[in-house]
Amino acid sequence: MELTMIYYLVPSLIMFSCGVYGFITRKNMIAMLISLELMLNAVDINFVVFNRYLFPGEMEGMFFTLFAIAIAAAETALAIAIIINVFRAAKNINAAELTKMKH
């Protein structure tokens, strides 16, 4: 039994939708970062699936996904460093409260 693209794209769509919902509804910056990572992982799944089904003998989608994972790891490390510095300054990581730091 061969699995078609829809078996991979539907979970990826659900993951991306959950990430968008979490990013929009959460005020905690750590939860927003986790939602962003969920969206990036869904996109990585799409890269691999489209590469596998459109160009079965090629590896560009796989390499692009590995590059995207490396960039996401660096982005996460930088975001956590920023969140730690914000917490040190404001004693809060609520995104809605960050406007108080301007004053």
C-alpha positions in Angstrom: 0.0 0.0 0.0 1.5 3.3 -1.1 0.8 6.4 0.9 -0.2 9.4 -1.1 0.8 13.0 -0.4 -2.5 13.7 1.4 -1.5 11.4 4.3 1.5 13.7 5.0 0.0 17.1 4.1 -3.1 16.9 6.3 -1.0 16.4 9.6 1.3 19.1 8.4 -1.7 21.4 7.8 -3.0 20.6 11.3 0.4 21.3 12.8 0.7 24.6 11.0 -2.9 25.6 12.0 -2.2 24.8 15.7 1.0 26.9 15.5 -0.8 29.9 14.0 -3.6 29.6 16.6 -1.1 29.3 19.4 1.0 32.2 18.2 -2.0 34.5 17.9 -3.8 33.6 21.1 -0.8 33.3 23.5 0.7 36.2 25.4 3.6 34.3 26.9 6.7 34.7 24.8 7.9 31.1 25.4 4.5 29.8 24.2 4.7 32.0 21.2 8.2 30.6 20.4 6.9 27.1 20.7 4.1 27.9 18.3 6.5 29.4 15.9 8.7 26.3 16.0 5.6 24.1 15.4 4.9 26.2 12.2 8.5 25.8 11.0 8.3 22.0 11.5 5.1 21.8 9.5 6.8 23.7 6.7 9.8 21.3 6.9 7.5 18.3 6.5 6.0 20.0 3.4 9.5 20.5 1.9 10.3 16.8 2.4 7.0 15.6 1.1 7.0 17.7 -2.0 10.6 16.8 -2.8 9.8 13.1 -2.4 6.7 13.1 -4.6 7.7 15.7 -7.2 11.4 14.8 -7.6 11.9 11.3 -6.2 15.5 10.9 -7.1 16.6 14.3 -5.9 17.7 15.5 -2.5 17.2 19.3 -2.6 14.2 19.2 -0.4 16.0 17.2 2.2 19.0 19.5 2.2 16.8 22.6 2.4 15.0 21.0 5.3 18.3 20.4 7.2 19.3 24.0 6.5 15.9 25.2 7.8 16.3 23.1 10.9 19.8 24.6 11.6 18.4 28.1 11.1 15.5 27.4 13.4 17.9 26.1 16.1 19.9 29.4 15.9 16.7 31.4 15.9 15.5 29.6 19.0 18.7 30.2 20.8 18.7 33.9 20.0 15.0 34.2 21.0 15.6 32.5 24.3 18.5 34.8 25.0 16.2 37.8 24.2 13.4 36.4 26.4 15.9 36.0 29.3 17.1 39.6 29.0 13.5 40.8 28.8 12.7 38.9 32.0 15.7 40.3 33.8 14.6 43.9 32.9 10.8 43.6 33.2 10.4 40.6 35.5 7.7 39.4 33.1 7.6 37.6 29.7 4.1 38.6 28.8 4.2 40.1 25.3 1.3 42.5 26.0 3.3 44.0 29.0 6.4 44.8 26.9 5.1 48.2 26.0 5.8 49.3 29.6 9.5 48.9 29.0 9.3 51.9 26.6 8.6 54.3 29.4 
